[in-house]
Amino acid sequence: MDILRKITELRLEKNWTEYELAERSELTQSTISSWYRKKLVPSIPSLEHICNAFGITLSQFFLEDECFSEQISQEQVEILKCWNRLTKAQQKKLADFLDSVL
């Protein structure tokens, strides 16, 4: 798995700059940009910060789309991708809405 490519994909799905990712992950922008410049793999603690910013677990980060999509439908995969693009506040509002209609 190309970890930096995955971070980039997740960042672009949220339309975040590297700076925004740094702010949300509580890492410095220089740390994140150095990973790309030097083709370094982030440490596990740094990757945990990244995952927290995206609202996912390390397990979800490493789960390949193909593996994931075998367990759920493609429509569910698309819904989860949309969910991951939402902010924490938006996720809470949507969850509250869904609870109210169920």
PAZAPA-4460 file (N, C-alpha, C; in steps of 0.05 Angstrom, whole numbers, plus 32768, in hexadecimal, padded with zeros to 4 digits):
% residues 102
    n_x    n_y    n_z   ca_x   ca_y   ca_z    c_x    c_y    c_z   seq   type   mol
   8011   7FE8   8000   8000   8000   8000   8012   8019   8000     1      M     A
   800B   802C   7FEF   8019   8045   7FEE   800B   8059   8002     2      D     A
   8017   805B   801A   800B   806A   802F   8008   8088   8028     3      I     A
   801C   8093   801C   801B   80B0   8014   8005   80B5   8000     4      L     A
   8002   80A2   7FED   7FED   80A4   7FD9   7FD2   80A3   7FE7     5      R     A
   7FCF   8091   7FFA   7FB5   808F   8009   7FAF   80A8   8018     6      K     A
   7FC3   80B4   8025   7FBF   80CD   8034   7FB6   80E3   8020     7      I     A
   7FC4   80E4   800A   7FBD   80F8   7FF5   7FA0   80F4   7FEC     8      T     A
   7F98   80DB   7FE6   7F7D   80D6   7FDD   7F68   80DF   7FF2     9      E     A
   7F6D   80D8   800B   7F5B   80E0   8020   7F5A   80FE   8024    10      L     A
   7F71   810B   8021   7F72   8128   8024   7F63   8135   800D    11      R     A
   7F66   812C   7FF5   7F59   8138   7FDE   7F3B   8132   7FDF    12      L     A
   7F32   811B   7FEA   7F16   8116   7FED   7F08   812B   7FFE    13      E     A
   7F17   8135   8011   7F0C   814A   8023   7F12   8166   8019    14      K     A
   7F20   8168   8003   7F28   8182   7FF8   7F3A   8192   800B    15      N     A
   7F4B   8184   8019   7F5E   8191   802C   7F79   8195   801F    16      W     A
   7F85   81AB   8026   7FA1   81AF   801F   7FB2   81A0   8033    17      T     A
   7FCC   819F   802D   7FDF   8192   8040   7FDE   81A2   805B    18      E     A
   7FDB   81BC   8059   7FDA   81CD   8070   7FC1   81C6   8081    19      Y     A
   7FAA   81C3   8074   7F92   81BC   8083   7F95   81A0   8090    20      E     A
   7FA1   818D   8082   7FA6   8173   808E   7FB8   8176   80A7    21      L     A
   7FCD   8186   80A4   7FDF   818A   80BB   7FD0   8196   80D3    22      A     A
   7FBF   81AA   80CE   7FB0   81B6   80E4   7F9D   81A2   80F1    23      E     A
   7F8F   8193   80E1   7F7B   8180   80EC   7F88   8168   80F9    24      R     A
   7FA0   8161   80F0   7FAE   8149   80FC   7FC0   8151   8113    25      S     A
   7FC3   816B   8117   7FD5   8175   812C   7FF2   816D   8127    26      E     A
   7FF9   816C   810D   8015   8168   8105   801D   8181   80F7    27      L     A
   8037   8185   80F3   8041   819C   80E5   803F   8197   80C7    28      T     A
   803B   81AD   80B8   803B   81AA   809C   8056   81A1   8091    29      Q     A
   806B   81AA   809E   8086   81A2   8095   808A   8183   8098    30      S     A
   807E   8178   80AD   807F   815B   80B1   8072   814D   8099    31      T     A
   805A   8155   8093   804B   8148   807E   8058   814C   8063    32      I     A
   8061   8164   805D   806E   8169   8043   8089   815A   8041    33      S     A
   8096   8156   8057   80B0   8147   8056   80AB   812A   804F    34      S     A
   8094   811F   8058   808E   8103   8050   808E   8101   8031    35      W     A
   8082   8114   8024   8080   8113   8007   809B   8119   7FFA    36      Y     A
   80A9   812E   8004   80C3   8135   7FF8   80D7   811F   7FFA    37      R     A
   80D8   8112   8011   80EC   80FD   8017   80E1   80E1   8013    38      K     A
   80C8   80DF   800A   80BB   80C5   8006   80BD   80B4   801F    39      K     A
   80B6   80C0   8035   80B7   80B2   804F   809B   80A7   8056    40      L     A
   809B   8092   8066   8082   8087   8070   807E   8093   808C    41      V     A
   8066   809E   8091   8061   80A9   80AC   8062   8094   80C2    42      P     A
   806A   809D   80D9   806A   808B   80F0   804E   8084   80F7    43      S     A
   804A   806F   8107   8030   8066   810F   8022   807D   8120    44      I     A
   8030   8089   8133   8022   809F   8141   801A   80B6   812E    45      P     A
   802A   80BD   811B   8023   80D2   8107   800B   80C9   80F7    46      S     A
   800B   80AF   80EF   7FF5   80A5   80DF   7FDB   80A4   80EF    47      L     A
   7FDE   809F   8109   7FC6   80A1   811A   7FBA   80BD   811B    48      E     A
   7FCC   80D1   811B   7FC2   80ED   811A   7FB4   80F2   8100    49      H     A
   7FC0   80E8   80EA   7FB4   80EC   80D0   7F98   80DE   80CF    50      I     A
   7F97   80C6   80D9   7F7D   80B7   80D9   7F68   80C6   80EA    51      C     A
   7F71   80D0   8101   7F5E   80DF   8112   7F53   80F7   8103    52      N     A
   7F64   8105   80F4   7F5B   811C   80E4   7F46   8114   80D0    53      A     A
   7F4A   80FD   80C4   7F37   80F3   80B0   7F1E   80E5   80BC    54      F     A
   7F1F   80E1   80D6   7F09   80D4   80E3   7F07   80B6   80DE    55      G     A
   7F1F   80AA   80DA   7F20   808D   80D5   7F34   8080   80E8    56      I     A
   7F32   8066   80EA   7F46   8057   80FA   7F5D   804E   80E8    57      T     A
   7F73   8046   80F5   7F89   803B   80E6   7F80   8023   80D5    58      L     A
   7F6F   8012   80E1   7F65   7FFB   80D2   7F57   8004   80B8    59      S     A
   7F46   8018   80BB   7F38   8022   80A3   7F4B   802D   808F    60      Q     A
   7F60   803B   8098   7F74   8046   8086   7F81   8030   8075    61      F     A
   7F88   801A   8082   7F96   8005   8074   7F84   7FF1   8065    62      F     A
   7F6A   7FF4   8069   7F57   7FE2   805C   7F56   7FEA   803E    63      L     A
   7F5C   7FD8   802D   7F5B   7FDD   8010   7F3E   7FDF   8007    64      E     A
   7F38   7FF1   7FF4   7F1D   7FF4   7FEA   7F12   7FDA   7FDF    65      D     A
   7F23   7FCA   7FD2   7F19   7FB1   7FC6   7F10   7F9E   7FDC    66      E     A
   7F1F   7F9C   7FF1   7F18   7F8B   8008   7EFE   7F95   8015    67      C     A
   7EFD   7FAF   8019   7EE6   7FBC   8026   7ECD   7FB8   8015    68      F     A
   7ED0   7FBC   7FFB   7EB8   7FBB   7FEA   7EAD   7F9E   7FE7    69      S     A
   7EBD   7F8A   7FEE   7EB2   7F6F   7FEE   7E9F   7F6A   8005    70      E     A
   7EA2   7F79   801A   7E92   7F75   8032   7E78   7F86   8031    71      Q     A
   7E78   7F9B   8023   7E61   7FAC   8021   7E5C   7FB3   8003    72      I     A
   7E45   7FBE   7FFE   7E3E   7FC4   7FE2   7E4D   7FDD   7FD8    73      S     A
   7E4F   7FE1   7FBE   7E5C   7FF8   7FB3   7E4E   8012   7FBC    74      Q     A
   7E33   8011   7FBE   7E24   8028   7FC7   7E2C   8030   7FE4    75      E     A
   7E30   801C   7FF5   7E39   8021   8010   7E55   802C   8011    76      Q     A
   7E66   8023   8000   7E82   802D   7FFE   7E81   804B   7FF7    77      V     A
   7E70   8052   7FE3   7E6E   806E   7FDB   7E63   807F   7FF2    78      E     A
   7E50   8075   8001   7E45   8084   8017   7E5A   8088   802C    79      I     A
   7E6A   8074   8032   7E80   8077   8046   7E95   808B   803C    80      L     A
   7E9B   808B   8022   7EAE   809F   8018   7EA3   80BB   801B    81      K     A
   7E89   80BF   8017   7E7D   80D9   801B   7E7E   80E0   8039    82      C     A
   7E78   80CD   804A   7E79   80D1   8067   7E95   80DB   806F    83      W     A
   7EAA   80CF   8064   7EC5   80D6   806C   7ECD   80F2   8062    84      N     A
   7EBE   80FD   804F   7EC4   8118   8045   7EB7   812D   8057    85      R     A
   7EA4   8125   8069   7E97   8137   807A   7EA8   813F   8092    86      L     A
   7EA3   8157   809C   7EB1   815F   80B5   7EA4   814F   80CC    87      T     A
   7EB1   8150   80E3   7EA6   8142   80FB   7E8B   814E   8102    88      K     A
   7E88   8168   8100   7E6E   8175   8106   7E59   816B   80F2    89      A     A
   7E60   816A   80D8   7E4D   8160   80C4   7E45   8143   80C9    90      Q     A
   7E59   8133   80D0   7E53   8116   80D6   7E40   8114   80ED    91      Q     A
   7E43   8124   8102   7E31   8123   8119   7E15   812B   8111    92      K     A
   7E13   8141   8101   7DF8   814A   80F9   7DEB   8135   80E8    93      K     A
   7DF9   8128   80D6   7DEE   8113   80C5   7DE6   80FB   80D6    94      L     A
   7DF6   80F3   80E9   7DF0   80DD   80FA   7DD7   80E3   810B    95      A     A
   7DD5   80FB   8115   7DBD   8104   8124   7DA4   8103   8113    96      D     A
   7DA7   810C   80FA   7D91   810C   80E8   7D88   80EF   80E2    97      F     A
   7D9B   80DD   80DD   7D94   80C2   80D7   7D87   80B4   80EF    98      L     A
   7D91   80BA   8107   7D84   80B0   811F   7D67   80B9   8122    99      D     A
   7D62   80D2   8119   7D47   80DC   811C   7D33   80D0   8108   100      S     A
   7D3D   80C5   80F2   7D2B   80BA   80DE   7D29   809B   80E0   101      V     A
   7D39   8090   80F0   7D38   8072   80F3   7D26   8069   8109   102      L     A
***
